[in-house]
Amino acid sequence: MSNISGLKEECGVFGIYDLDNNQSVGRTIYYGLSALQHRGQEACGIAVSDTYGPKGNIEYHKGLGLVNEVFSKETLEKLDGNIGVGHVRYSTSGGGGIENTQPIVLKYVKGTLAFVHNGNLVNANRLRNQLEWGGAIFHSDVDSEVFAYHIARERLHTDCIEEAVKNASKDVKGAYALVVMSPRKLIGVRDPYGLKPLCLGKRDNAYILASESCAINAVGGEVIRDIEPGEMVTITPEGIFSDMSLATTKKARCVFEYIYFARADSKIDNVSVYDARISAGKALARSYPVEADLVVGVPESGIIAAKGYAEESGIPFGLAFYKNSYIGRTFIKPDQSEREIGVKMKLSVLESAVKGKRIVMVDDSIVRGTTSANIIKMLKAAGAVEVHVRISSPPFLHPCYFGTDVPSNEQLIAHKHTPEEICKIIGADSLGYLKIEDLSQMANGLEVCHACFTGDYPMDITGEINSSEEK
């Protein structure tokens, strides 16, 4: 459900190299991470270096909490440098302690590096075992550390950090967008399928890598382009160099960037997230028309899809909910018995907007179904005479192994029940899901990953499934 319960955000990465030797990149990263805060609210961190100072000297700070909680004016003043990386984190499972925060900073035989990663590696356990038998000692249980160590090991046998990053990327399997800072270079890599987004921007003579274009815009930069699936970009004082040797013909961008994860003002692979959600809403209106008085969306991503439904159907669009923006991360996650009050703490219904009306309620997903049932109950308690639910994604039937926090099959309501049964369970008057064939159209014809709906995974994951987590 849209930011209320169910699916969780992914993580966000940010990197910048100021070739004019501006020493305040720490502050820029702070603002970039703030623009990516929607992708993770559990932890964050920044690492910076001065390419004109002592080689390999890295200053970093990280902690648990939101960006404005972890960083103060005093901590930012200590992060002086002209090259740096940052990270906001949400973990899908396992430990959420300080040891699992990023950036990961390594000091090893060949020097230093700082590493930030969004994604999930399906073969992390096997790689971890190999490294441990080779003498590696891990300080966290995230697969990002496995990736970083793998790069450091490869660096022992290569002439440059780019080759080490590329060799390590060839060995990992899964989804990743990563930014690596070496003493004199900034490197960005996107997995061959494009599952995780990464884009390149510029501000004056500084180059930026970020998970979403909104972060580049937020710091006064201009988006140059998306990093292509399977592309490695190296930024140095001599220029920007691209290597496409990791690329494959098959692409599988995560469709949930368009449905839910990304900010509405971002573009992912040059497709407007706002336009994608409008398109999904219009497709729902064509597939599931209904007589109603008002179309409403569940905040946040459901609102734009609702607008699309209203435009296509001719039914007026309106607001039915007030979202409490000051609960979020600090509110104790409710167990099943407390879930209803948890929803009410975050969301309330505008009674005068819905009383006596037939409502079309648009949301991005139904995971367990409990939250949807609670929201429908709230709408009817406020006087809505009918609630017709439209979902801007197909039903969840399979787990995601690439970083989207989709629960196990046993917890997915669509795995056990038909849409007709789900409609009755959640108390809706009708229910319609986005059709599989509308996903690619929503993403403007791009090849997308729809494995959580169809079970058709873009890569062979047999024997590789593990419990490694999203960072």
URGIBEL-V900206 format. One record per backbone hydrogen bond with DSSP energy under -0.5 kcal/mol. CO is the residue of the C=O (numbers start at 1). NH is the residue of the N-H. E is the energy in kcal/mol with one decimal. If there is no record, write none. Layout:
CO_NH_E / CO_NH_E
This chain:
1_3_-1.0 / 5_7_-0.7 / 12_88_-2.1 / 13_211_-1.9 / 14_86_-3.1 / 15_209_-2.7 / 16_84_-2.3 / 17_19_-0.9 / 17_207_-2.3 / 18_21_-1.5 / 23_81_-1.6 / 24_27_-0.9 / 24_28_-1.3 / 25_29_-2.8 / 26_30_-1.9 / 27_31_-2.0 / 28_32_-2.4 / 29_33_-3.0 / 30_34_-1.9 / 31_35_-1.6 / 32_36_-0.8 / 33_36_-0.5 / 34_37_-1.1 / 36_39_-2.3 / 37_40_-1.7 / 42_65_-2.1 / 43_89_-3.0 / 44_63_-2.4 / 45_87_-2.0 / 46_61_-2.4 / 47_85_-2.5 / 48_59_-2.5 / 49_51_-0.6 / 49_82_-1.4 / 49_83_-1.7 / 50_53_-1.5 / 54_57_-1.8 / 56_58_-0.6 / 57_50_-0.6 / 59_48_-3.1 / 61_46_-2.6 / 63_44_-2.2 / 66_69_-1.2 / 66_70_-2.3 / 67_71_-2.0 / 72_76_-2.2 / 73_77_-1.7 / 74_78_-0.9 / 75_78_-0.5 / 76_79_-1.2 / 78_80_-1.3 / 79_26_-0.7 / 81_25_-1.6 / 82_18_-3.4 / 83_49_-2.6 / 84_16_-2.4 / 85_47_-2.6 / 86_14_-1.9 / 87_45_-1.8 / 88_12_-2.0 / 89_42_-2.3 / 89_43_-1.1 / 97_100_-1.7 / 98_101_-1.6 / 103_105_-0.6 / 104_106_-0.5 / 104_115_-2.0 / 106_113_-1.9 / 108_111_-1.9 / 111_108_-3.3 / 112_183_-0.5 / 113_106_-2.9 / 114_181_-3.1 / 115_103_-0.5 / 115_104_-2.5 / 116_179_-2.2 / 118_177_-2.0 / 119_471_-0.8 / 120_122_-0.5 / 120_175_-2.5 / 121_124_-0.8 / 123_127_-2.0 / 124_128_-2.8 / 125_129_-2.4 / 126_130_-2.0 / 127_131_-2.3 / 128_132_-2.7 / 129_133_-2.4 / 130_134_-0.8 / 131_136_-2.7 / 132_135_-1.6 / 136_138_-0.5 / 142_145_-0.8 / 142_146_-0.8 / 143_147_-2.1 / 144_148_-2.5 / 145_149_-2.6 / 146_150_-2.1 / 147_151_-2.0 / 148_152_-2.2 / 149_153_-2.5 / 150_154_-2.2 / 151_155_-2.0 / 152_156_-0.7 / 153_156_-0.9 / 154_157_-1.8 / 155_158_-0.9 / 160_164_-1.4 / 161_165_-2.7 / 162_166_-2.5 / 163_167_-2.7 / 164_168_-2.4 / 165_169_-2.2 / 166_170_-1.6 / 167_171_-0.9 / 168_171_-0.7 / 168_172_-1.2 / 173_122_-2.2 / 173_123_-1.1 / 175_120_-1.1 / 176_191_-2.5 / 177_118_-2.3 / 178_189_-2.4 / 179_116_-2.1 / 180_182_-0.6 / 180_187_-2.9 / 181_114_-2.2 / 185_182_-2.6 / 186_235_-3.1 / 187_180_-3.0 / 188_233_-2.9 / 189_178_-2.5 / 190_230_-0.9 / 191_194_-1.6 / 191_230_-1.1 / 192_248_-0.6 / 193_252_-3.2 / 195_254_-1.1 / 198_227_-2.6 / 199_210_-2.1 / 200_224_-2.8 / 200_225_-1.5 / 201_208_-2.6 / 202_222_-2.9 / 203_206_-2.0 / 205_19_-2.0 / 206_203_-2.8 / 207_17_-2.3 / 208_201_-2.8 / 209_15_-2.8 / 210_199_-2.8 / 212_215_-1.0 / 212_216_-0.8 / 213_217_-2.3 / 214_218_-2.0 / 215_219_-1.0 / 216_221_-2.5 / 217_220_-1.7 / 222_202_-2.2 / 225_200_-3.2 / 228_231_-2.2 / 230_246_-1.0 / 230_247_-0.6 / 231_190_-1.8 / 232_243_-2.4 / 233_188_-2.6 / 234_236_-0.6 / 234_241_-2.7 / 235_186_-1.9 / 236_239_-1.7 / 239_236_-2.4 / 241_234_-2.8 / 243_232_-2.6 / 244_247_-1.6 / 253_449_-3.4 / 254_257_-1.5 / 255_258_-0.9 / 255_259_-1.7 / 256_260_-2.6 / 256_261_-2.9 / 257_262_-1.3 / 263_266_-2.0 / 264_274_-1.1 / 266_273_-2.3 / 267_213_-0.6 / 267_269_-0.5 / 268_271_-1.2 / 270_272_-0.5 / 271_268_-2.3 / 272_276_-2.1 / 273_277_-2.0 / 274_278_-2.2 / 275_279_-2.5 / 276_280_-2.1 / 277_281_-2.1 / 278_282_-2.2 / 279_283_-2.4 / 280_284_-2.0 / 281_285_-1.9 / 282_286_-2.0 / 283_287_-2.2 / 284_288_-2.8 / 290_292_-0.6 / 294_360_-2.8 / 295_318_-2.6 / 296_362_-2.9 / 297_299_-0.5 / 298_302_-1.4 / 300_303_-1.8 / 300_304_-0.6 / 301_305_-1.2 / 302_306_-1.9 / 303_307_-1.8 / 304_308_-1.9 / 305_309_-2.1 / 306_310_-2.5 / 307_311_-2.4 / 308_312_-2.0 / 309_313_-2.4 / 310_314_-2.4 / 316_295_-2.7 / 320_350_-2.9 / 321_323_-0.5 / 322_324_-0.5 / 322_348_-2.2 / 323_325_-0.9 / 324_327_-0.7 / 327_330_-1.4 / 327_331_-0.6 / 328_331_-0.9 / 335_338_-1.1 / 335_339_-0.8 / 336_339_-0.9 / 338_342_-2.1 / 339_343_-2.1 / 340_344_-2.0 / 341_345_-1.8 / 342_346_-1.1 / 343_346_-0.5 / 343_347_-2.6 / 346_324_-2.6 / 348_322_-2.8 / 349_351_-1.2 / 350_353_-1.4 / 350_354_-0.9 / 351_354_-0.9 / 351_355_-2.2 / 354_357_-2.2 / 357_359_-0.6 / 357_385_-1.8 / 357_386_-1.1 / 358_293_-2.5 / 358_294_-1.6 / 359_361_-0.6 / 359_388_-3.4 / 360_296_-3.1 / 360_362_-0.6 / 361_390_-2.6 / 362_298_-2.4 / 363_392_-2.7 / 366_396_-0.5 / 367_413_-2.4 / 369_373_-2.2 / 370_374_-2.0 / 371_375_-2.4 / 372_376_-2.5 / 373_377_-2.1 / 374_378_-2.0 / 375_379_-2.3 / 376_380_-2.4 / 377_381_-2.1 / 378_382_-1.4 / 379_384_-2.2 / 380_383_-1.2 / 383_356_-2.8 / 386_359_-2.9 / 387_389_-0.6 / 387_429_-3.1 / 387_430_-0.8 / 388_361_-2.7 / 389_432_-1.8 / 390_363_-2.2 / 391_434_-1.5 / 393_434_-1.0 / 404_406_-2.5 / 405_407_-0.5 / 408_411_-1.8 / 408_412_-0.6 / 409_412_-1.2 / 411_413_-0.7 / 412_415_-1.1 / 412_416_-0.7 / 413_416_-0.7 / 413_417_-1.6 / 418_422_-2.8 / 419_423_-2.5 / 420_424_-1.5 / 421_425_-2.4 / 422_426_-2.6 / 423_427_-0.7 / 423_428_-1.9 / 430_389_-2.7 / 432_391_-3.0 / 435_438_-1.7 / 436_439_-1.6 / 436_440_-0.5 / 438_442_-2.0 / 439_443_-1.5 / 440_445_-3.1 / 441_444_-1.8 / 443_446_-1.4 / 447_253_-1.9 / 448_450_-0.5 / 449_255_-1.1 / 450_453_-1.6 / 450_454_-2.2 / 451_455_-2.6 / 452_397_-2.6 / 452_398_-2.1 / 455_457_-1.2 / 459_461_-0.7 / 461_464_-2.2 / 461_465_-0.8 / 469_143_-0.6 / 470_92_-0.5
